[in-house]
Amino acid sequence: MSNQHNEQTLENINHYVLEQDRKGLLDNEIDYMAFAHGLHPDDDRDEILEYIAESIFHEQTIGDLI
């Protein structure tokens, strides 16, 4: 995959994650990531959402390699 393609994919995933968060569909994932990374679910929400987006991106990337 090209670097430009990766950046666009990650941007799309970020938009998806933000939309899911606005709908309240990521509460369990946010709580888990907050606990796993020693973060606060509200105060560190942007960082947590970034972790979630990167996790989805890496899962897709690994899936493309298999």
Rosetta constraint file for C-alpha pairs under 8 A:
AtomPair CA 1 CA 5 HARMONIC 6.35 0.50
AtomPair CA 1 CA 6 HARMONIC 6.67 0.50
AtomPair CA 2 CA 6 HARMONIC 6.27 0.50
AtomPair CA 3 CA 7 HARMONIC 6.20 0.50
AtomPair CA 4 CA 8 HARMONIC 6.23 0.50
AtomPair CA 5 CA 9 HARMONIC 6.06 0.50
AtomPair CA 6 CA 10 HARMONIC 6.09 0.50
AtomPair CA 7 CA 11 HARMONIC 6.10 0.50
AtomPair CA 8 CA 12 HARMONIC 6.16 0.50
AtomPair CA 9 CA 13 HARMONIC 6.22 0.50
AtomPair CA 9 CA 57 HARMONIC 7.53 0.50
AtomPair CA 10 CA 14 HARMONIC 6.09 0.50
AtomPair CA 10 CA 53 HARMONIC 7.22 0.50
AtomPair CA 10 CA 54 HARMONIC 7.33 0.50
AtomPair CA 10 CA 57 HARMONIC 6.22 0.50
AtomPair CA 11 CA 15 HARMONIC 6.35 0.50
AtomPair CA 12 CA 16 HARMONIC 6.25 0.50
AtomPair CA 13 CA 17 HARMONIC 6.08 0.50
AtomPair CA 13 CA 53 HARMONIC 5.84 0.50
AtomPair CA 13 CA 56 HARMONIC 7.40 0.50
AtomPair CA 13 CA 57 HARMONIC 7.07 0.50
AtomPair CA 14 CA 18 HARMONIC 6.16 0.50
AtomPair CA 14 CA 49 HARMONIC 7.95 0.50
AtomPair CA 14 CA 50 HARMONIC 7.27 0.50
AtomPair CA 14 CA 53 HARMONIC 5.56 0.50
AtomPair CA 15 CA 19 HARMONIC 6.20 0.50
AtomPair CA 16 CA 20 HARMONIC 6.18 0.50
AtomPair CA 17 CA 21 HARMONIC 6.10 0.50
AtomPair CA 17 CA 49 HARMONIC 6.81 0.50
AtomPair CA 17 CA 52 HARMONIC 7.45 0.50
AtomPair CA 17 CA 53 HARMONIC 6.27 0.50
AtomPair CA 18 CA 22 HARMONIC 6.19 0.50
AtomPair CA 18 CA 49 HARMONIC 7.37 0.50
AtomPair CA 19 CA 23 HARMONIC 6.38 0.50
AtomPair CA 20 CA 24 HARMONIC 6.36 0.50
AtomPair CA 20 CA 25 HARMONIC 5.34 0.50
AtomPair CA 20 CA 26 HARMONIC 6.31 0.50
AtomPair CA 21 CA 25 HARMONIC 5.75 0.50
AtomPair CA 21 CA 26 HARMONIC 5.42 0.50
AtomPair CA 21 CA 27 HARMONIC 7.52 0.50
AtomPair CA 26 CA 30 HARMONIC 5.93 0.50
AtomPair CA 27 CA 31 HARMONIC 6.14 0.50
AtomPair CA 28 CA 32 HARMONIC 6.17 0.50
AtomPair CA 29 CA 33 HARMONIC 6.05 0.50
AtomPair CA 29 CA 52 HARMONIC 7.74 0.50
AtomPair CA 30 CA 34 HARMONIC 5.94 0.50
AtomPair CA 30 CA 41 HARMONIC 6.30 0.50
AtomPair CA 30 CA 45 HARMONIC 7.66 0.50
AtomPair CA 30 CA 48 HARMONIC 6.41 0.50
AtomPair CA 30 CA 49 HARMONIC 7.31 0.50
AtomPair CA 30 CA 52 HARMONIC 7.97 0.50
AtomPair CA 31 CA 35 HARMONIC 6.19 0.50
AtomPair CA 31 CA 41 HARMONIC 6.04 0.50
AtomPair CA 32 CA 36 HARMONIC 6.03 0.50
AtomPair CA 33 CA 37 HARMONIC 5.93 0.50
AtomPair CA 33 CA 39 HARMONIC 7.70 0.50
AtomPair CA 33 CA 48 HARMONIC 6.29 0.50
AtomPair CA 33 CA 51 HARMONIC 7.62 0.50
AtomPair CA 33 CA 52 HARMONIC 7.73 0.50
AtomPair CA 34 CA 38 HARMONIC 5.67 0.50
AtomPair CA 34 CA 39 HARMONIC 4.44 0.50
AtomPair CA 34 CA 40 HARMONIC 5.65 0.50
AtomPair CA 34 CA 41 HARMONIC 5.48 0.50
AtomPair CA 34 CA 44 HARMONIC 7.91 0.50
AtomPair CA 34 CA 48 HARMONIC 6.57 0.50
AtomPair CA 35 CA 39 HARMONIC 6.33 0.50
AtomPair CA 35 CA 40 HARMONIC 7.80 0.50
AtomPair CA 39 CA 43 HARMONIC 7.88 0.50
AtomPair CA 39 CA 44 HARMONIC 5.99 0.50
AtomPair CA 39 CA 48 HARMONIC 7.78 0.50
AtomPair CA 40 CA 44 HARMONIC 5.31 0.50
AtomPair CA 40 CA 45 HARMONIC 7.31 0.50
AtomPair CA 41 CA 45 HARMONIC 5.53 0.50
AtomPair CA 41 CA 48 HARMONIC 7.54 0.50
AtomPair CA 44 CA 48 HARMONIC 6.25 0.50
AtomPair CA 45 CA 49 HARMONIC 6.05 0.50
AtomPair CA 46 CA 50 HARMONIC 6.21 0.50
AtomPair CA 47 CA 51 HARMONIC 6.34 0.50
AtomPair CA 48 CA 52 HARMONIC 6.30 0.50
AtomPair CA 49 CA 53 HARMONIC 6.17 0.50
AtomPair CA 50 CA 54 HARMONIC 6.11 0.50
AtomPair CA 51 CA 55 HARMONIC 6.04 0.50
AtomPair CA 52 CA 56 HARMONIC 6.32 0.50
AtomPair CA 53 CA 57 HARMONIC 6.18 0.50
AtomPair CA 54 CA 58 HARMONIC 6.09 0.50
AtomPair CA 55 CA 59 HARMONIC 6.19 0.50
AtomPair CA 56 CA 60 HARMONIC 6.25 0.50
AtomPair CA 57 CA 61 HARMONIC 6.11 0.50
AtomPair CA 58 CA 62 HARMONIC 6.05 0.50
AtomPair CA 59 CA 63 HARMONIC 6.09 0.50
AtomPair CA 60 CA 64 HARMONIC 6.23 0.50
AtomPair CA 61 CA 65 HARMONIC 6.54 0.50
AtomPair CA 62 CA 66 HARMONIC 6.48 0.50
